[in-house]
């Protein structure tokens, strides 16, 4: 039986991962947290919060996220910058039947 997206990301929570941009530049990111999965009608949704270093670009973009059993493209949006780097968020929304 294959894992759902939520199960795969939950298993990777707390892991250090790589984000690879379209030019092949690699950045280290940390999966800091995953929200509870919510279902509303026909939709299920959850969000991820990542931490990245000061070298991570501060604009929204798609990255191939790789590591800890994850290998998929993810659209991330910057939330805030601090002395440690950047907080990023990704939101997943899927048809409940496909989640």
Secondary structure in CASP SS format (residue, H / E / C, confidence):
PFRMAT SS
TARGET T0000
AUTHOR 0000-0000-0000
METHOD secondary structure of the structure
MODEL  1
X C 1.00
X C 1.00
X C 1.00
X C 1.00
X H 1.00
X H 1.00
X H 1.00
X H 1.00
X H 1.00
X H 1.00
X H 1.00
X H 1.00
X C 1.00
X C 1.00
X C 1.00
X E 1.00
X E 1.00
X E 1.00
X E 1.00
X E 1.00
X C 1.00
X C 1.00
X C 1.00
X C 1.00
X C 1.00
X E 1.00
X E 1.00
X E 1.00
X E 1.00
X E 1.00
X E 1.00
X E 1.00
X E 1.00
X E 1.00
X C 1.00
X C 1.00
X C 1.00
X E 1.00
X E 1.00
X E 1.00
X C 1.00
X C 1.00
X E 1.00
X E 1.00
X E 1.00
X E 1.00
X E 1.00
X E 1.00
X E 1.00
X E 1.00
X E 1.00
X E 1.00
X C 1.00
X C 1.00
X C 1.00
X C 1.00
X C 1.00
X C 1.00
X C 1.00
X C 1.00
X E 1.00
X E 1.00
X E 1.00
X E 1.00
X E 1.00
X E 1.00
X E 1.00
X C 1.00
X C 1.00
X E 1.00
X E 1.00
X E 1.00
X E 1.00
X E 1.00
X E 1.00
X E 1.00
X E 1.00
X E 1.00
X E 1.00
X E 1.00
X E 1.00
X E 1.00
X C 1.00
X C 1.00
X E 1.00
X E 1.00
X E 1.00
X E 1.00
X E 1.00
X E 1.00
X E 1.00
X E 1.00
X E 1.00
X E 1.00
X E 1.00
X C 1.00
X C 1.00
X C 1.00
X C 1.00
END
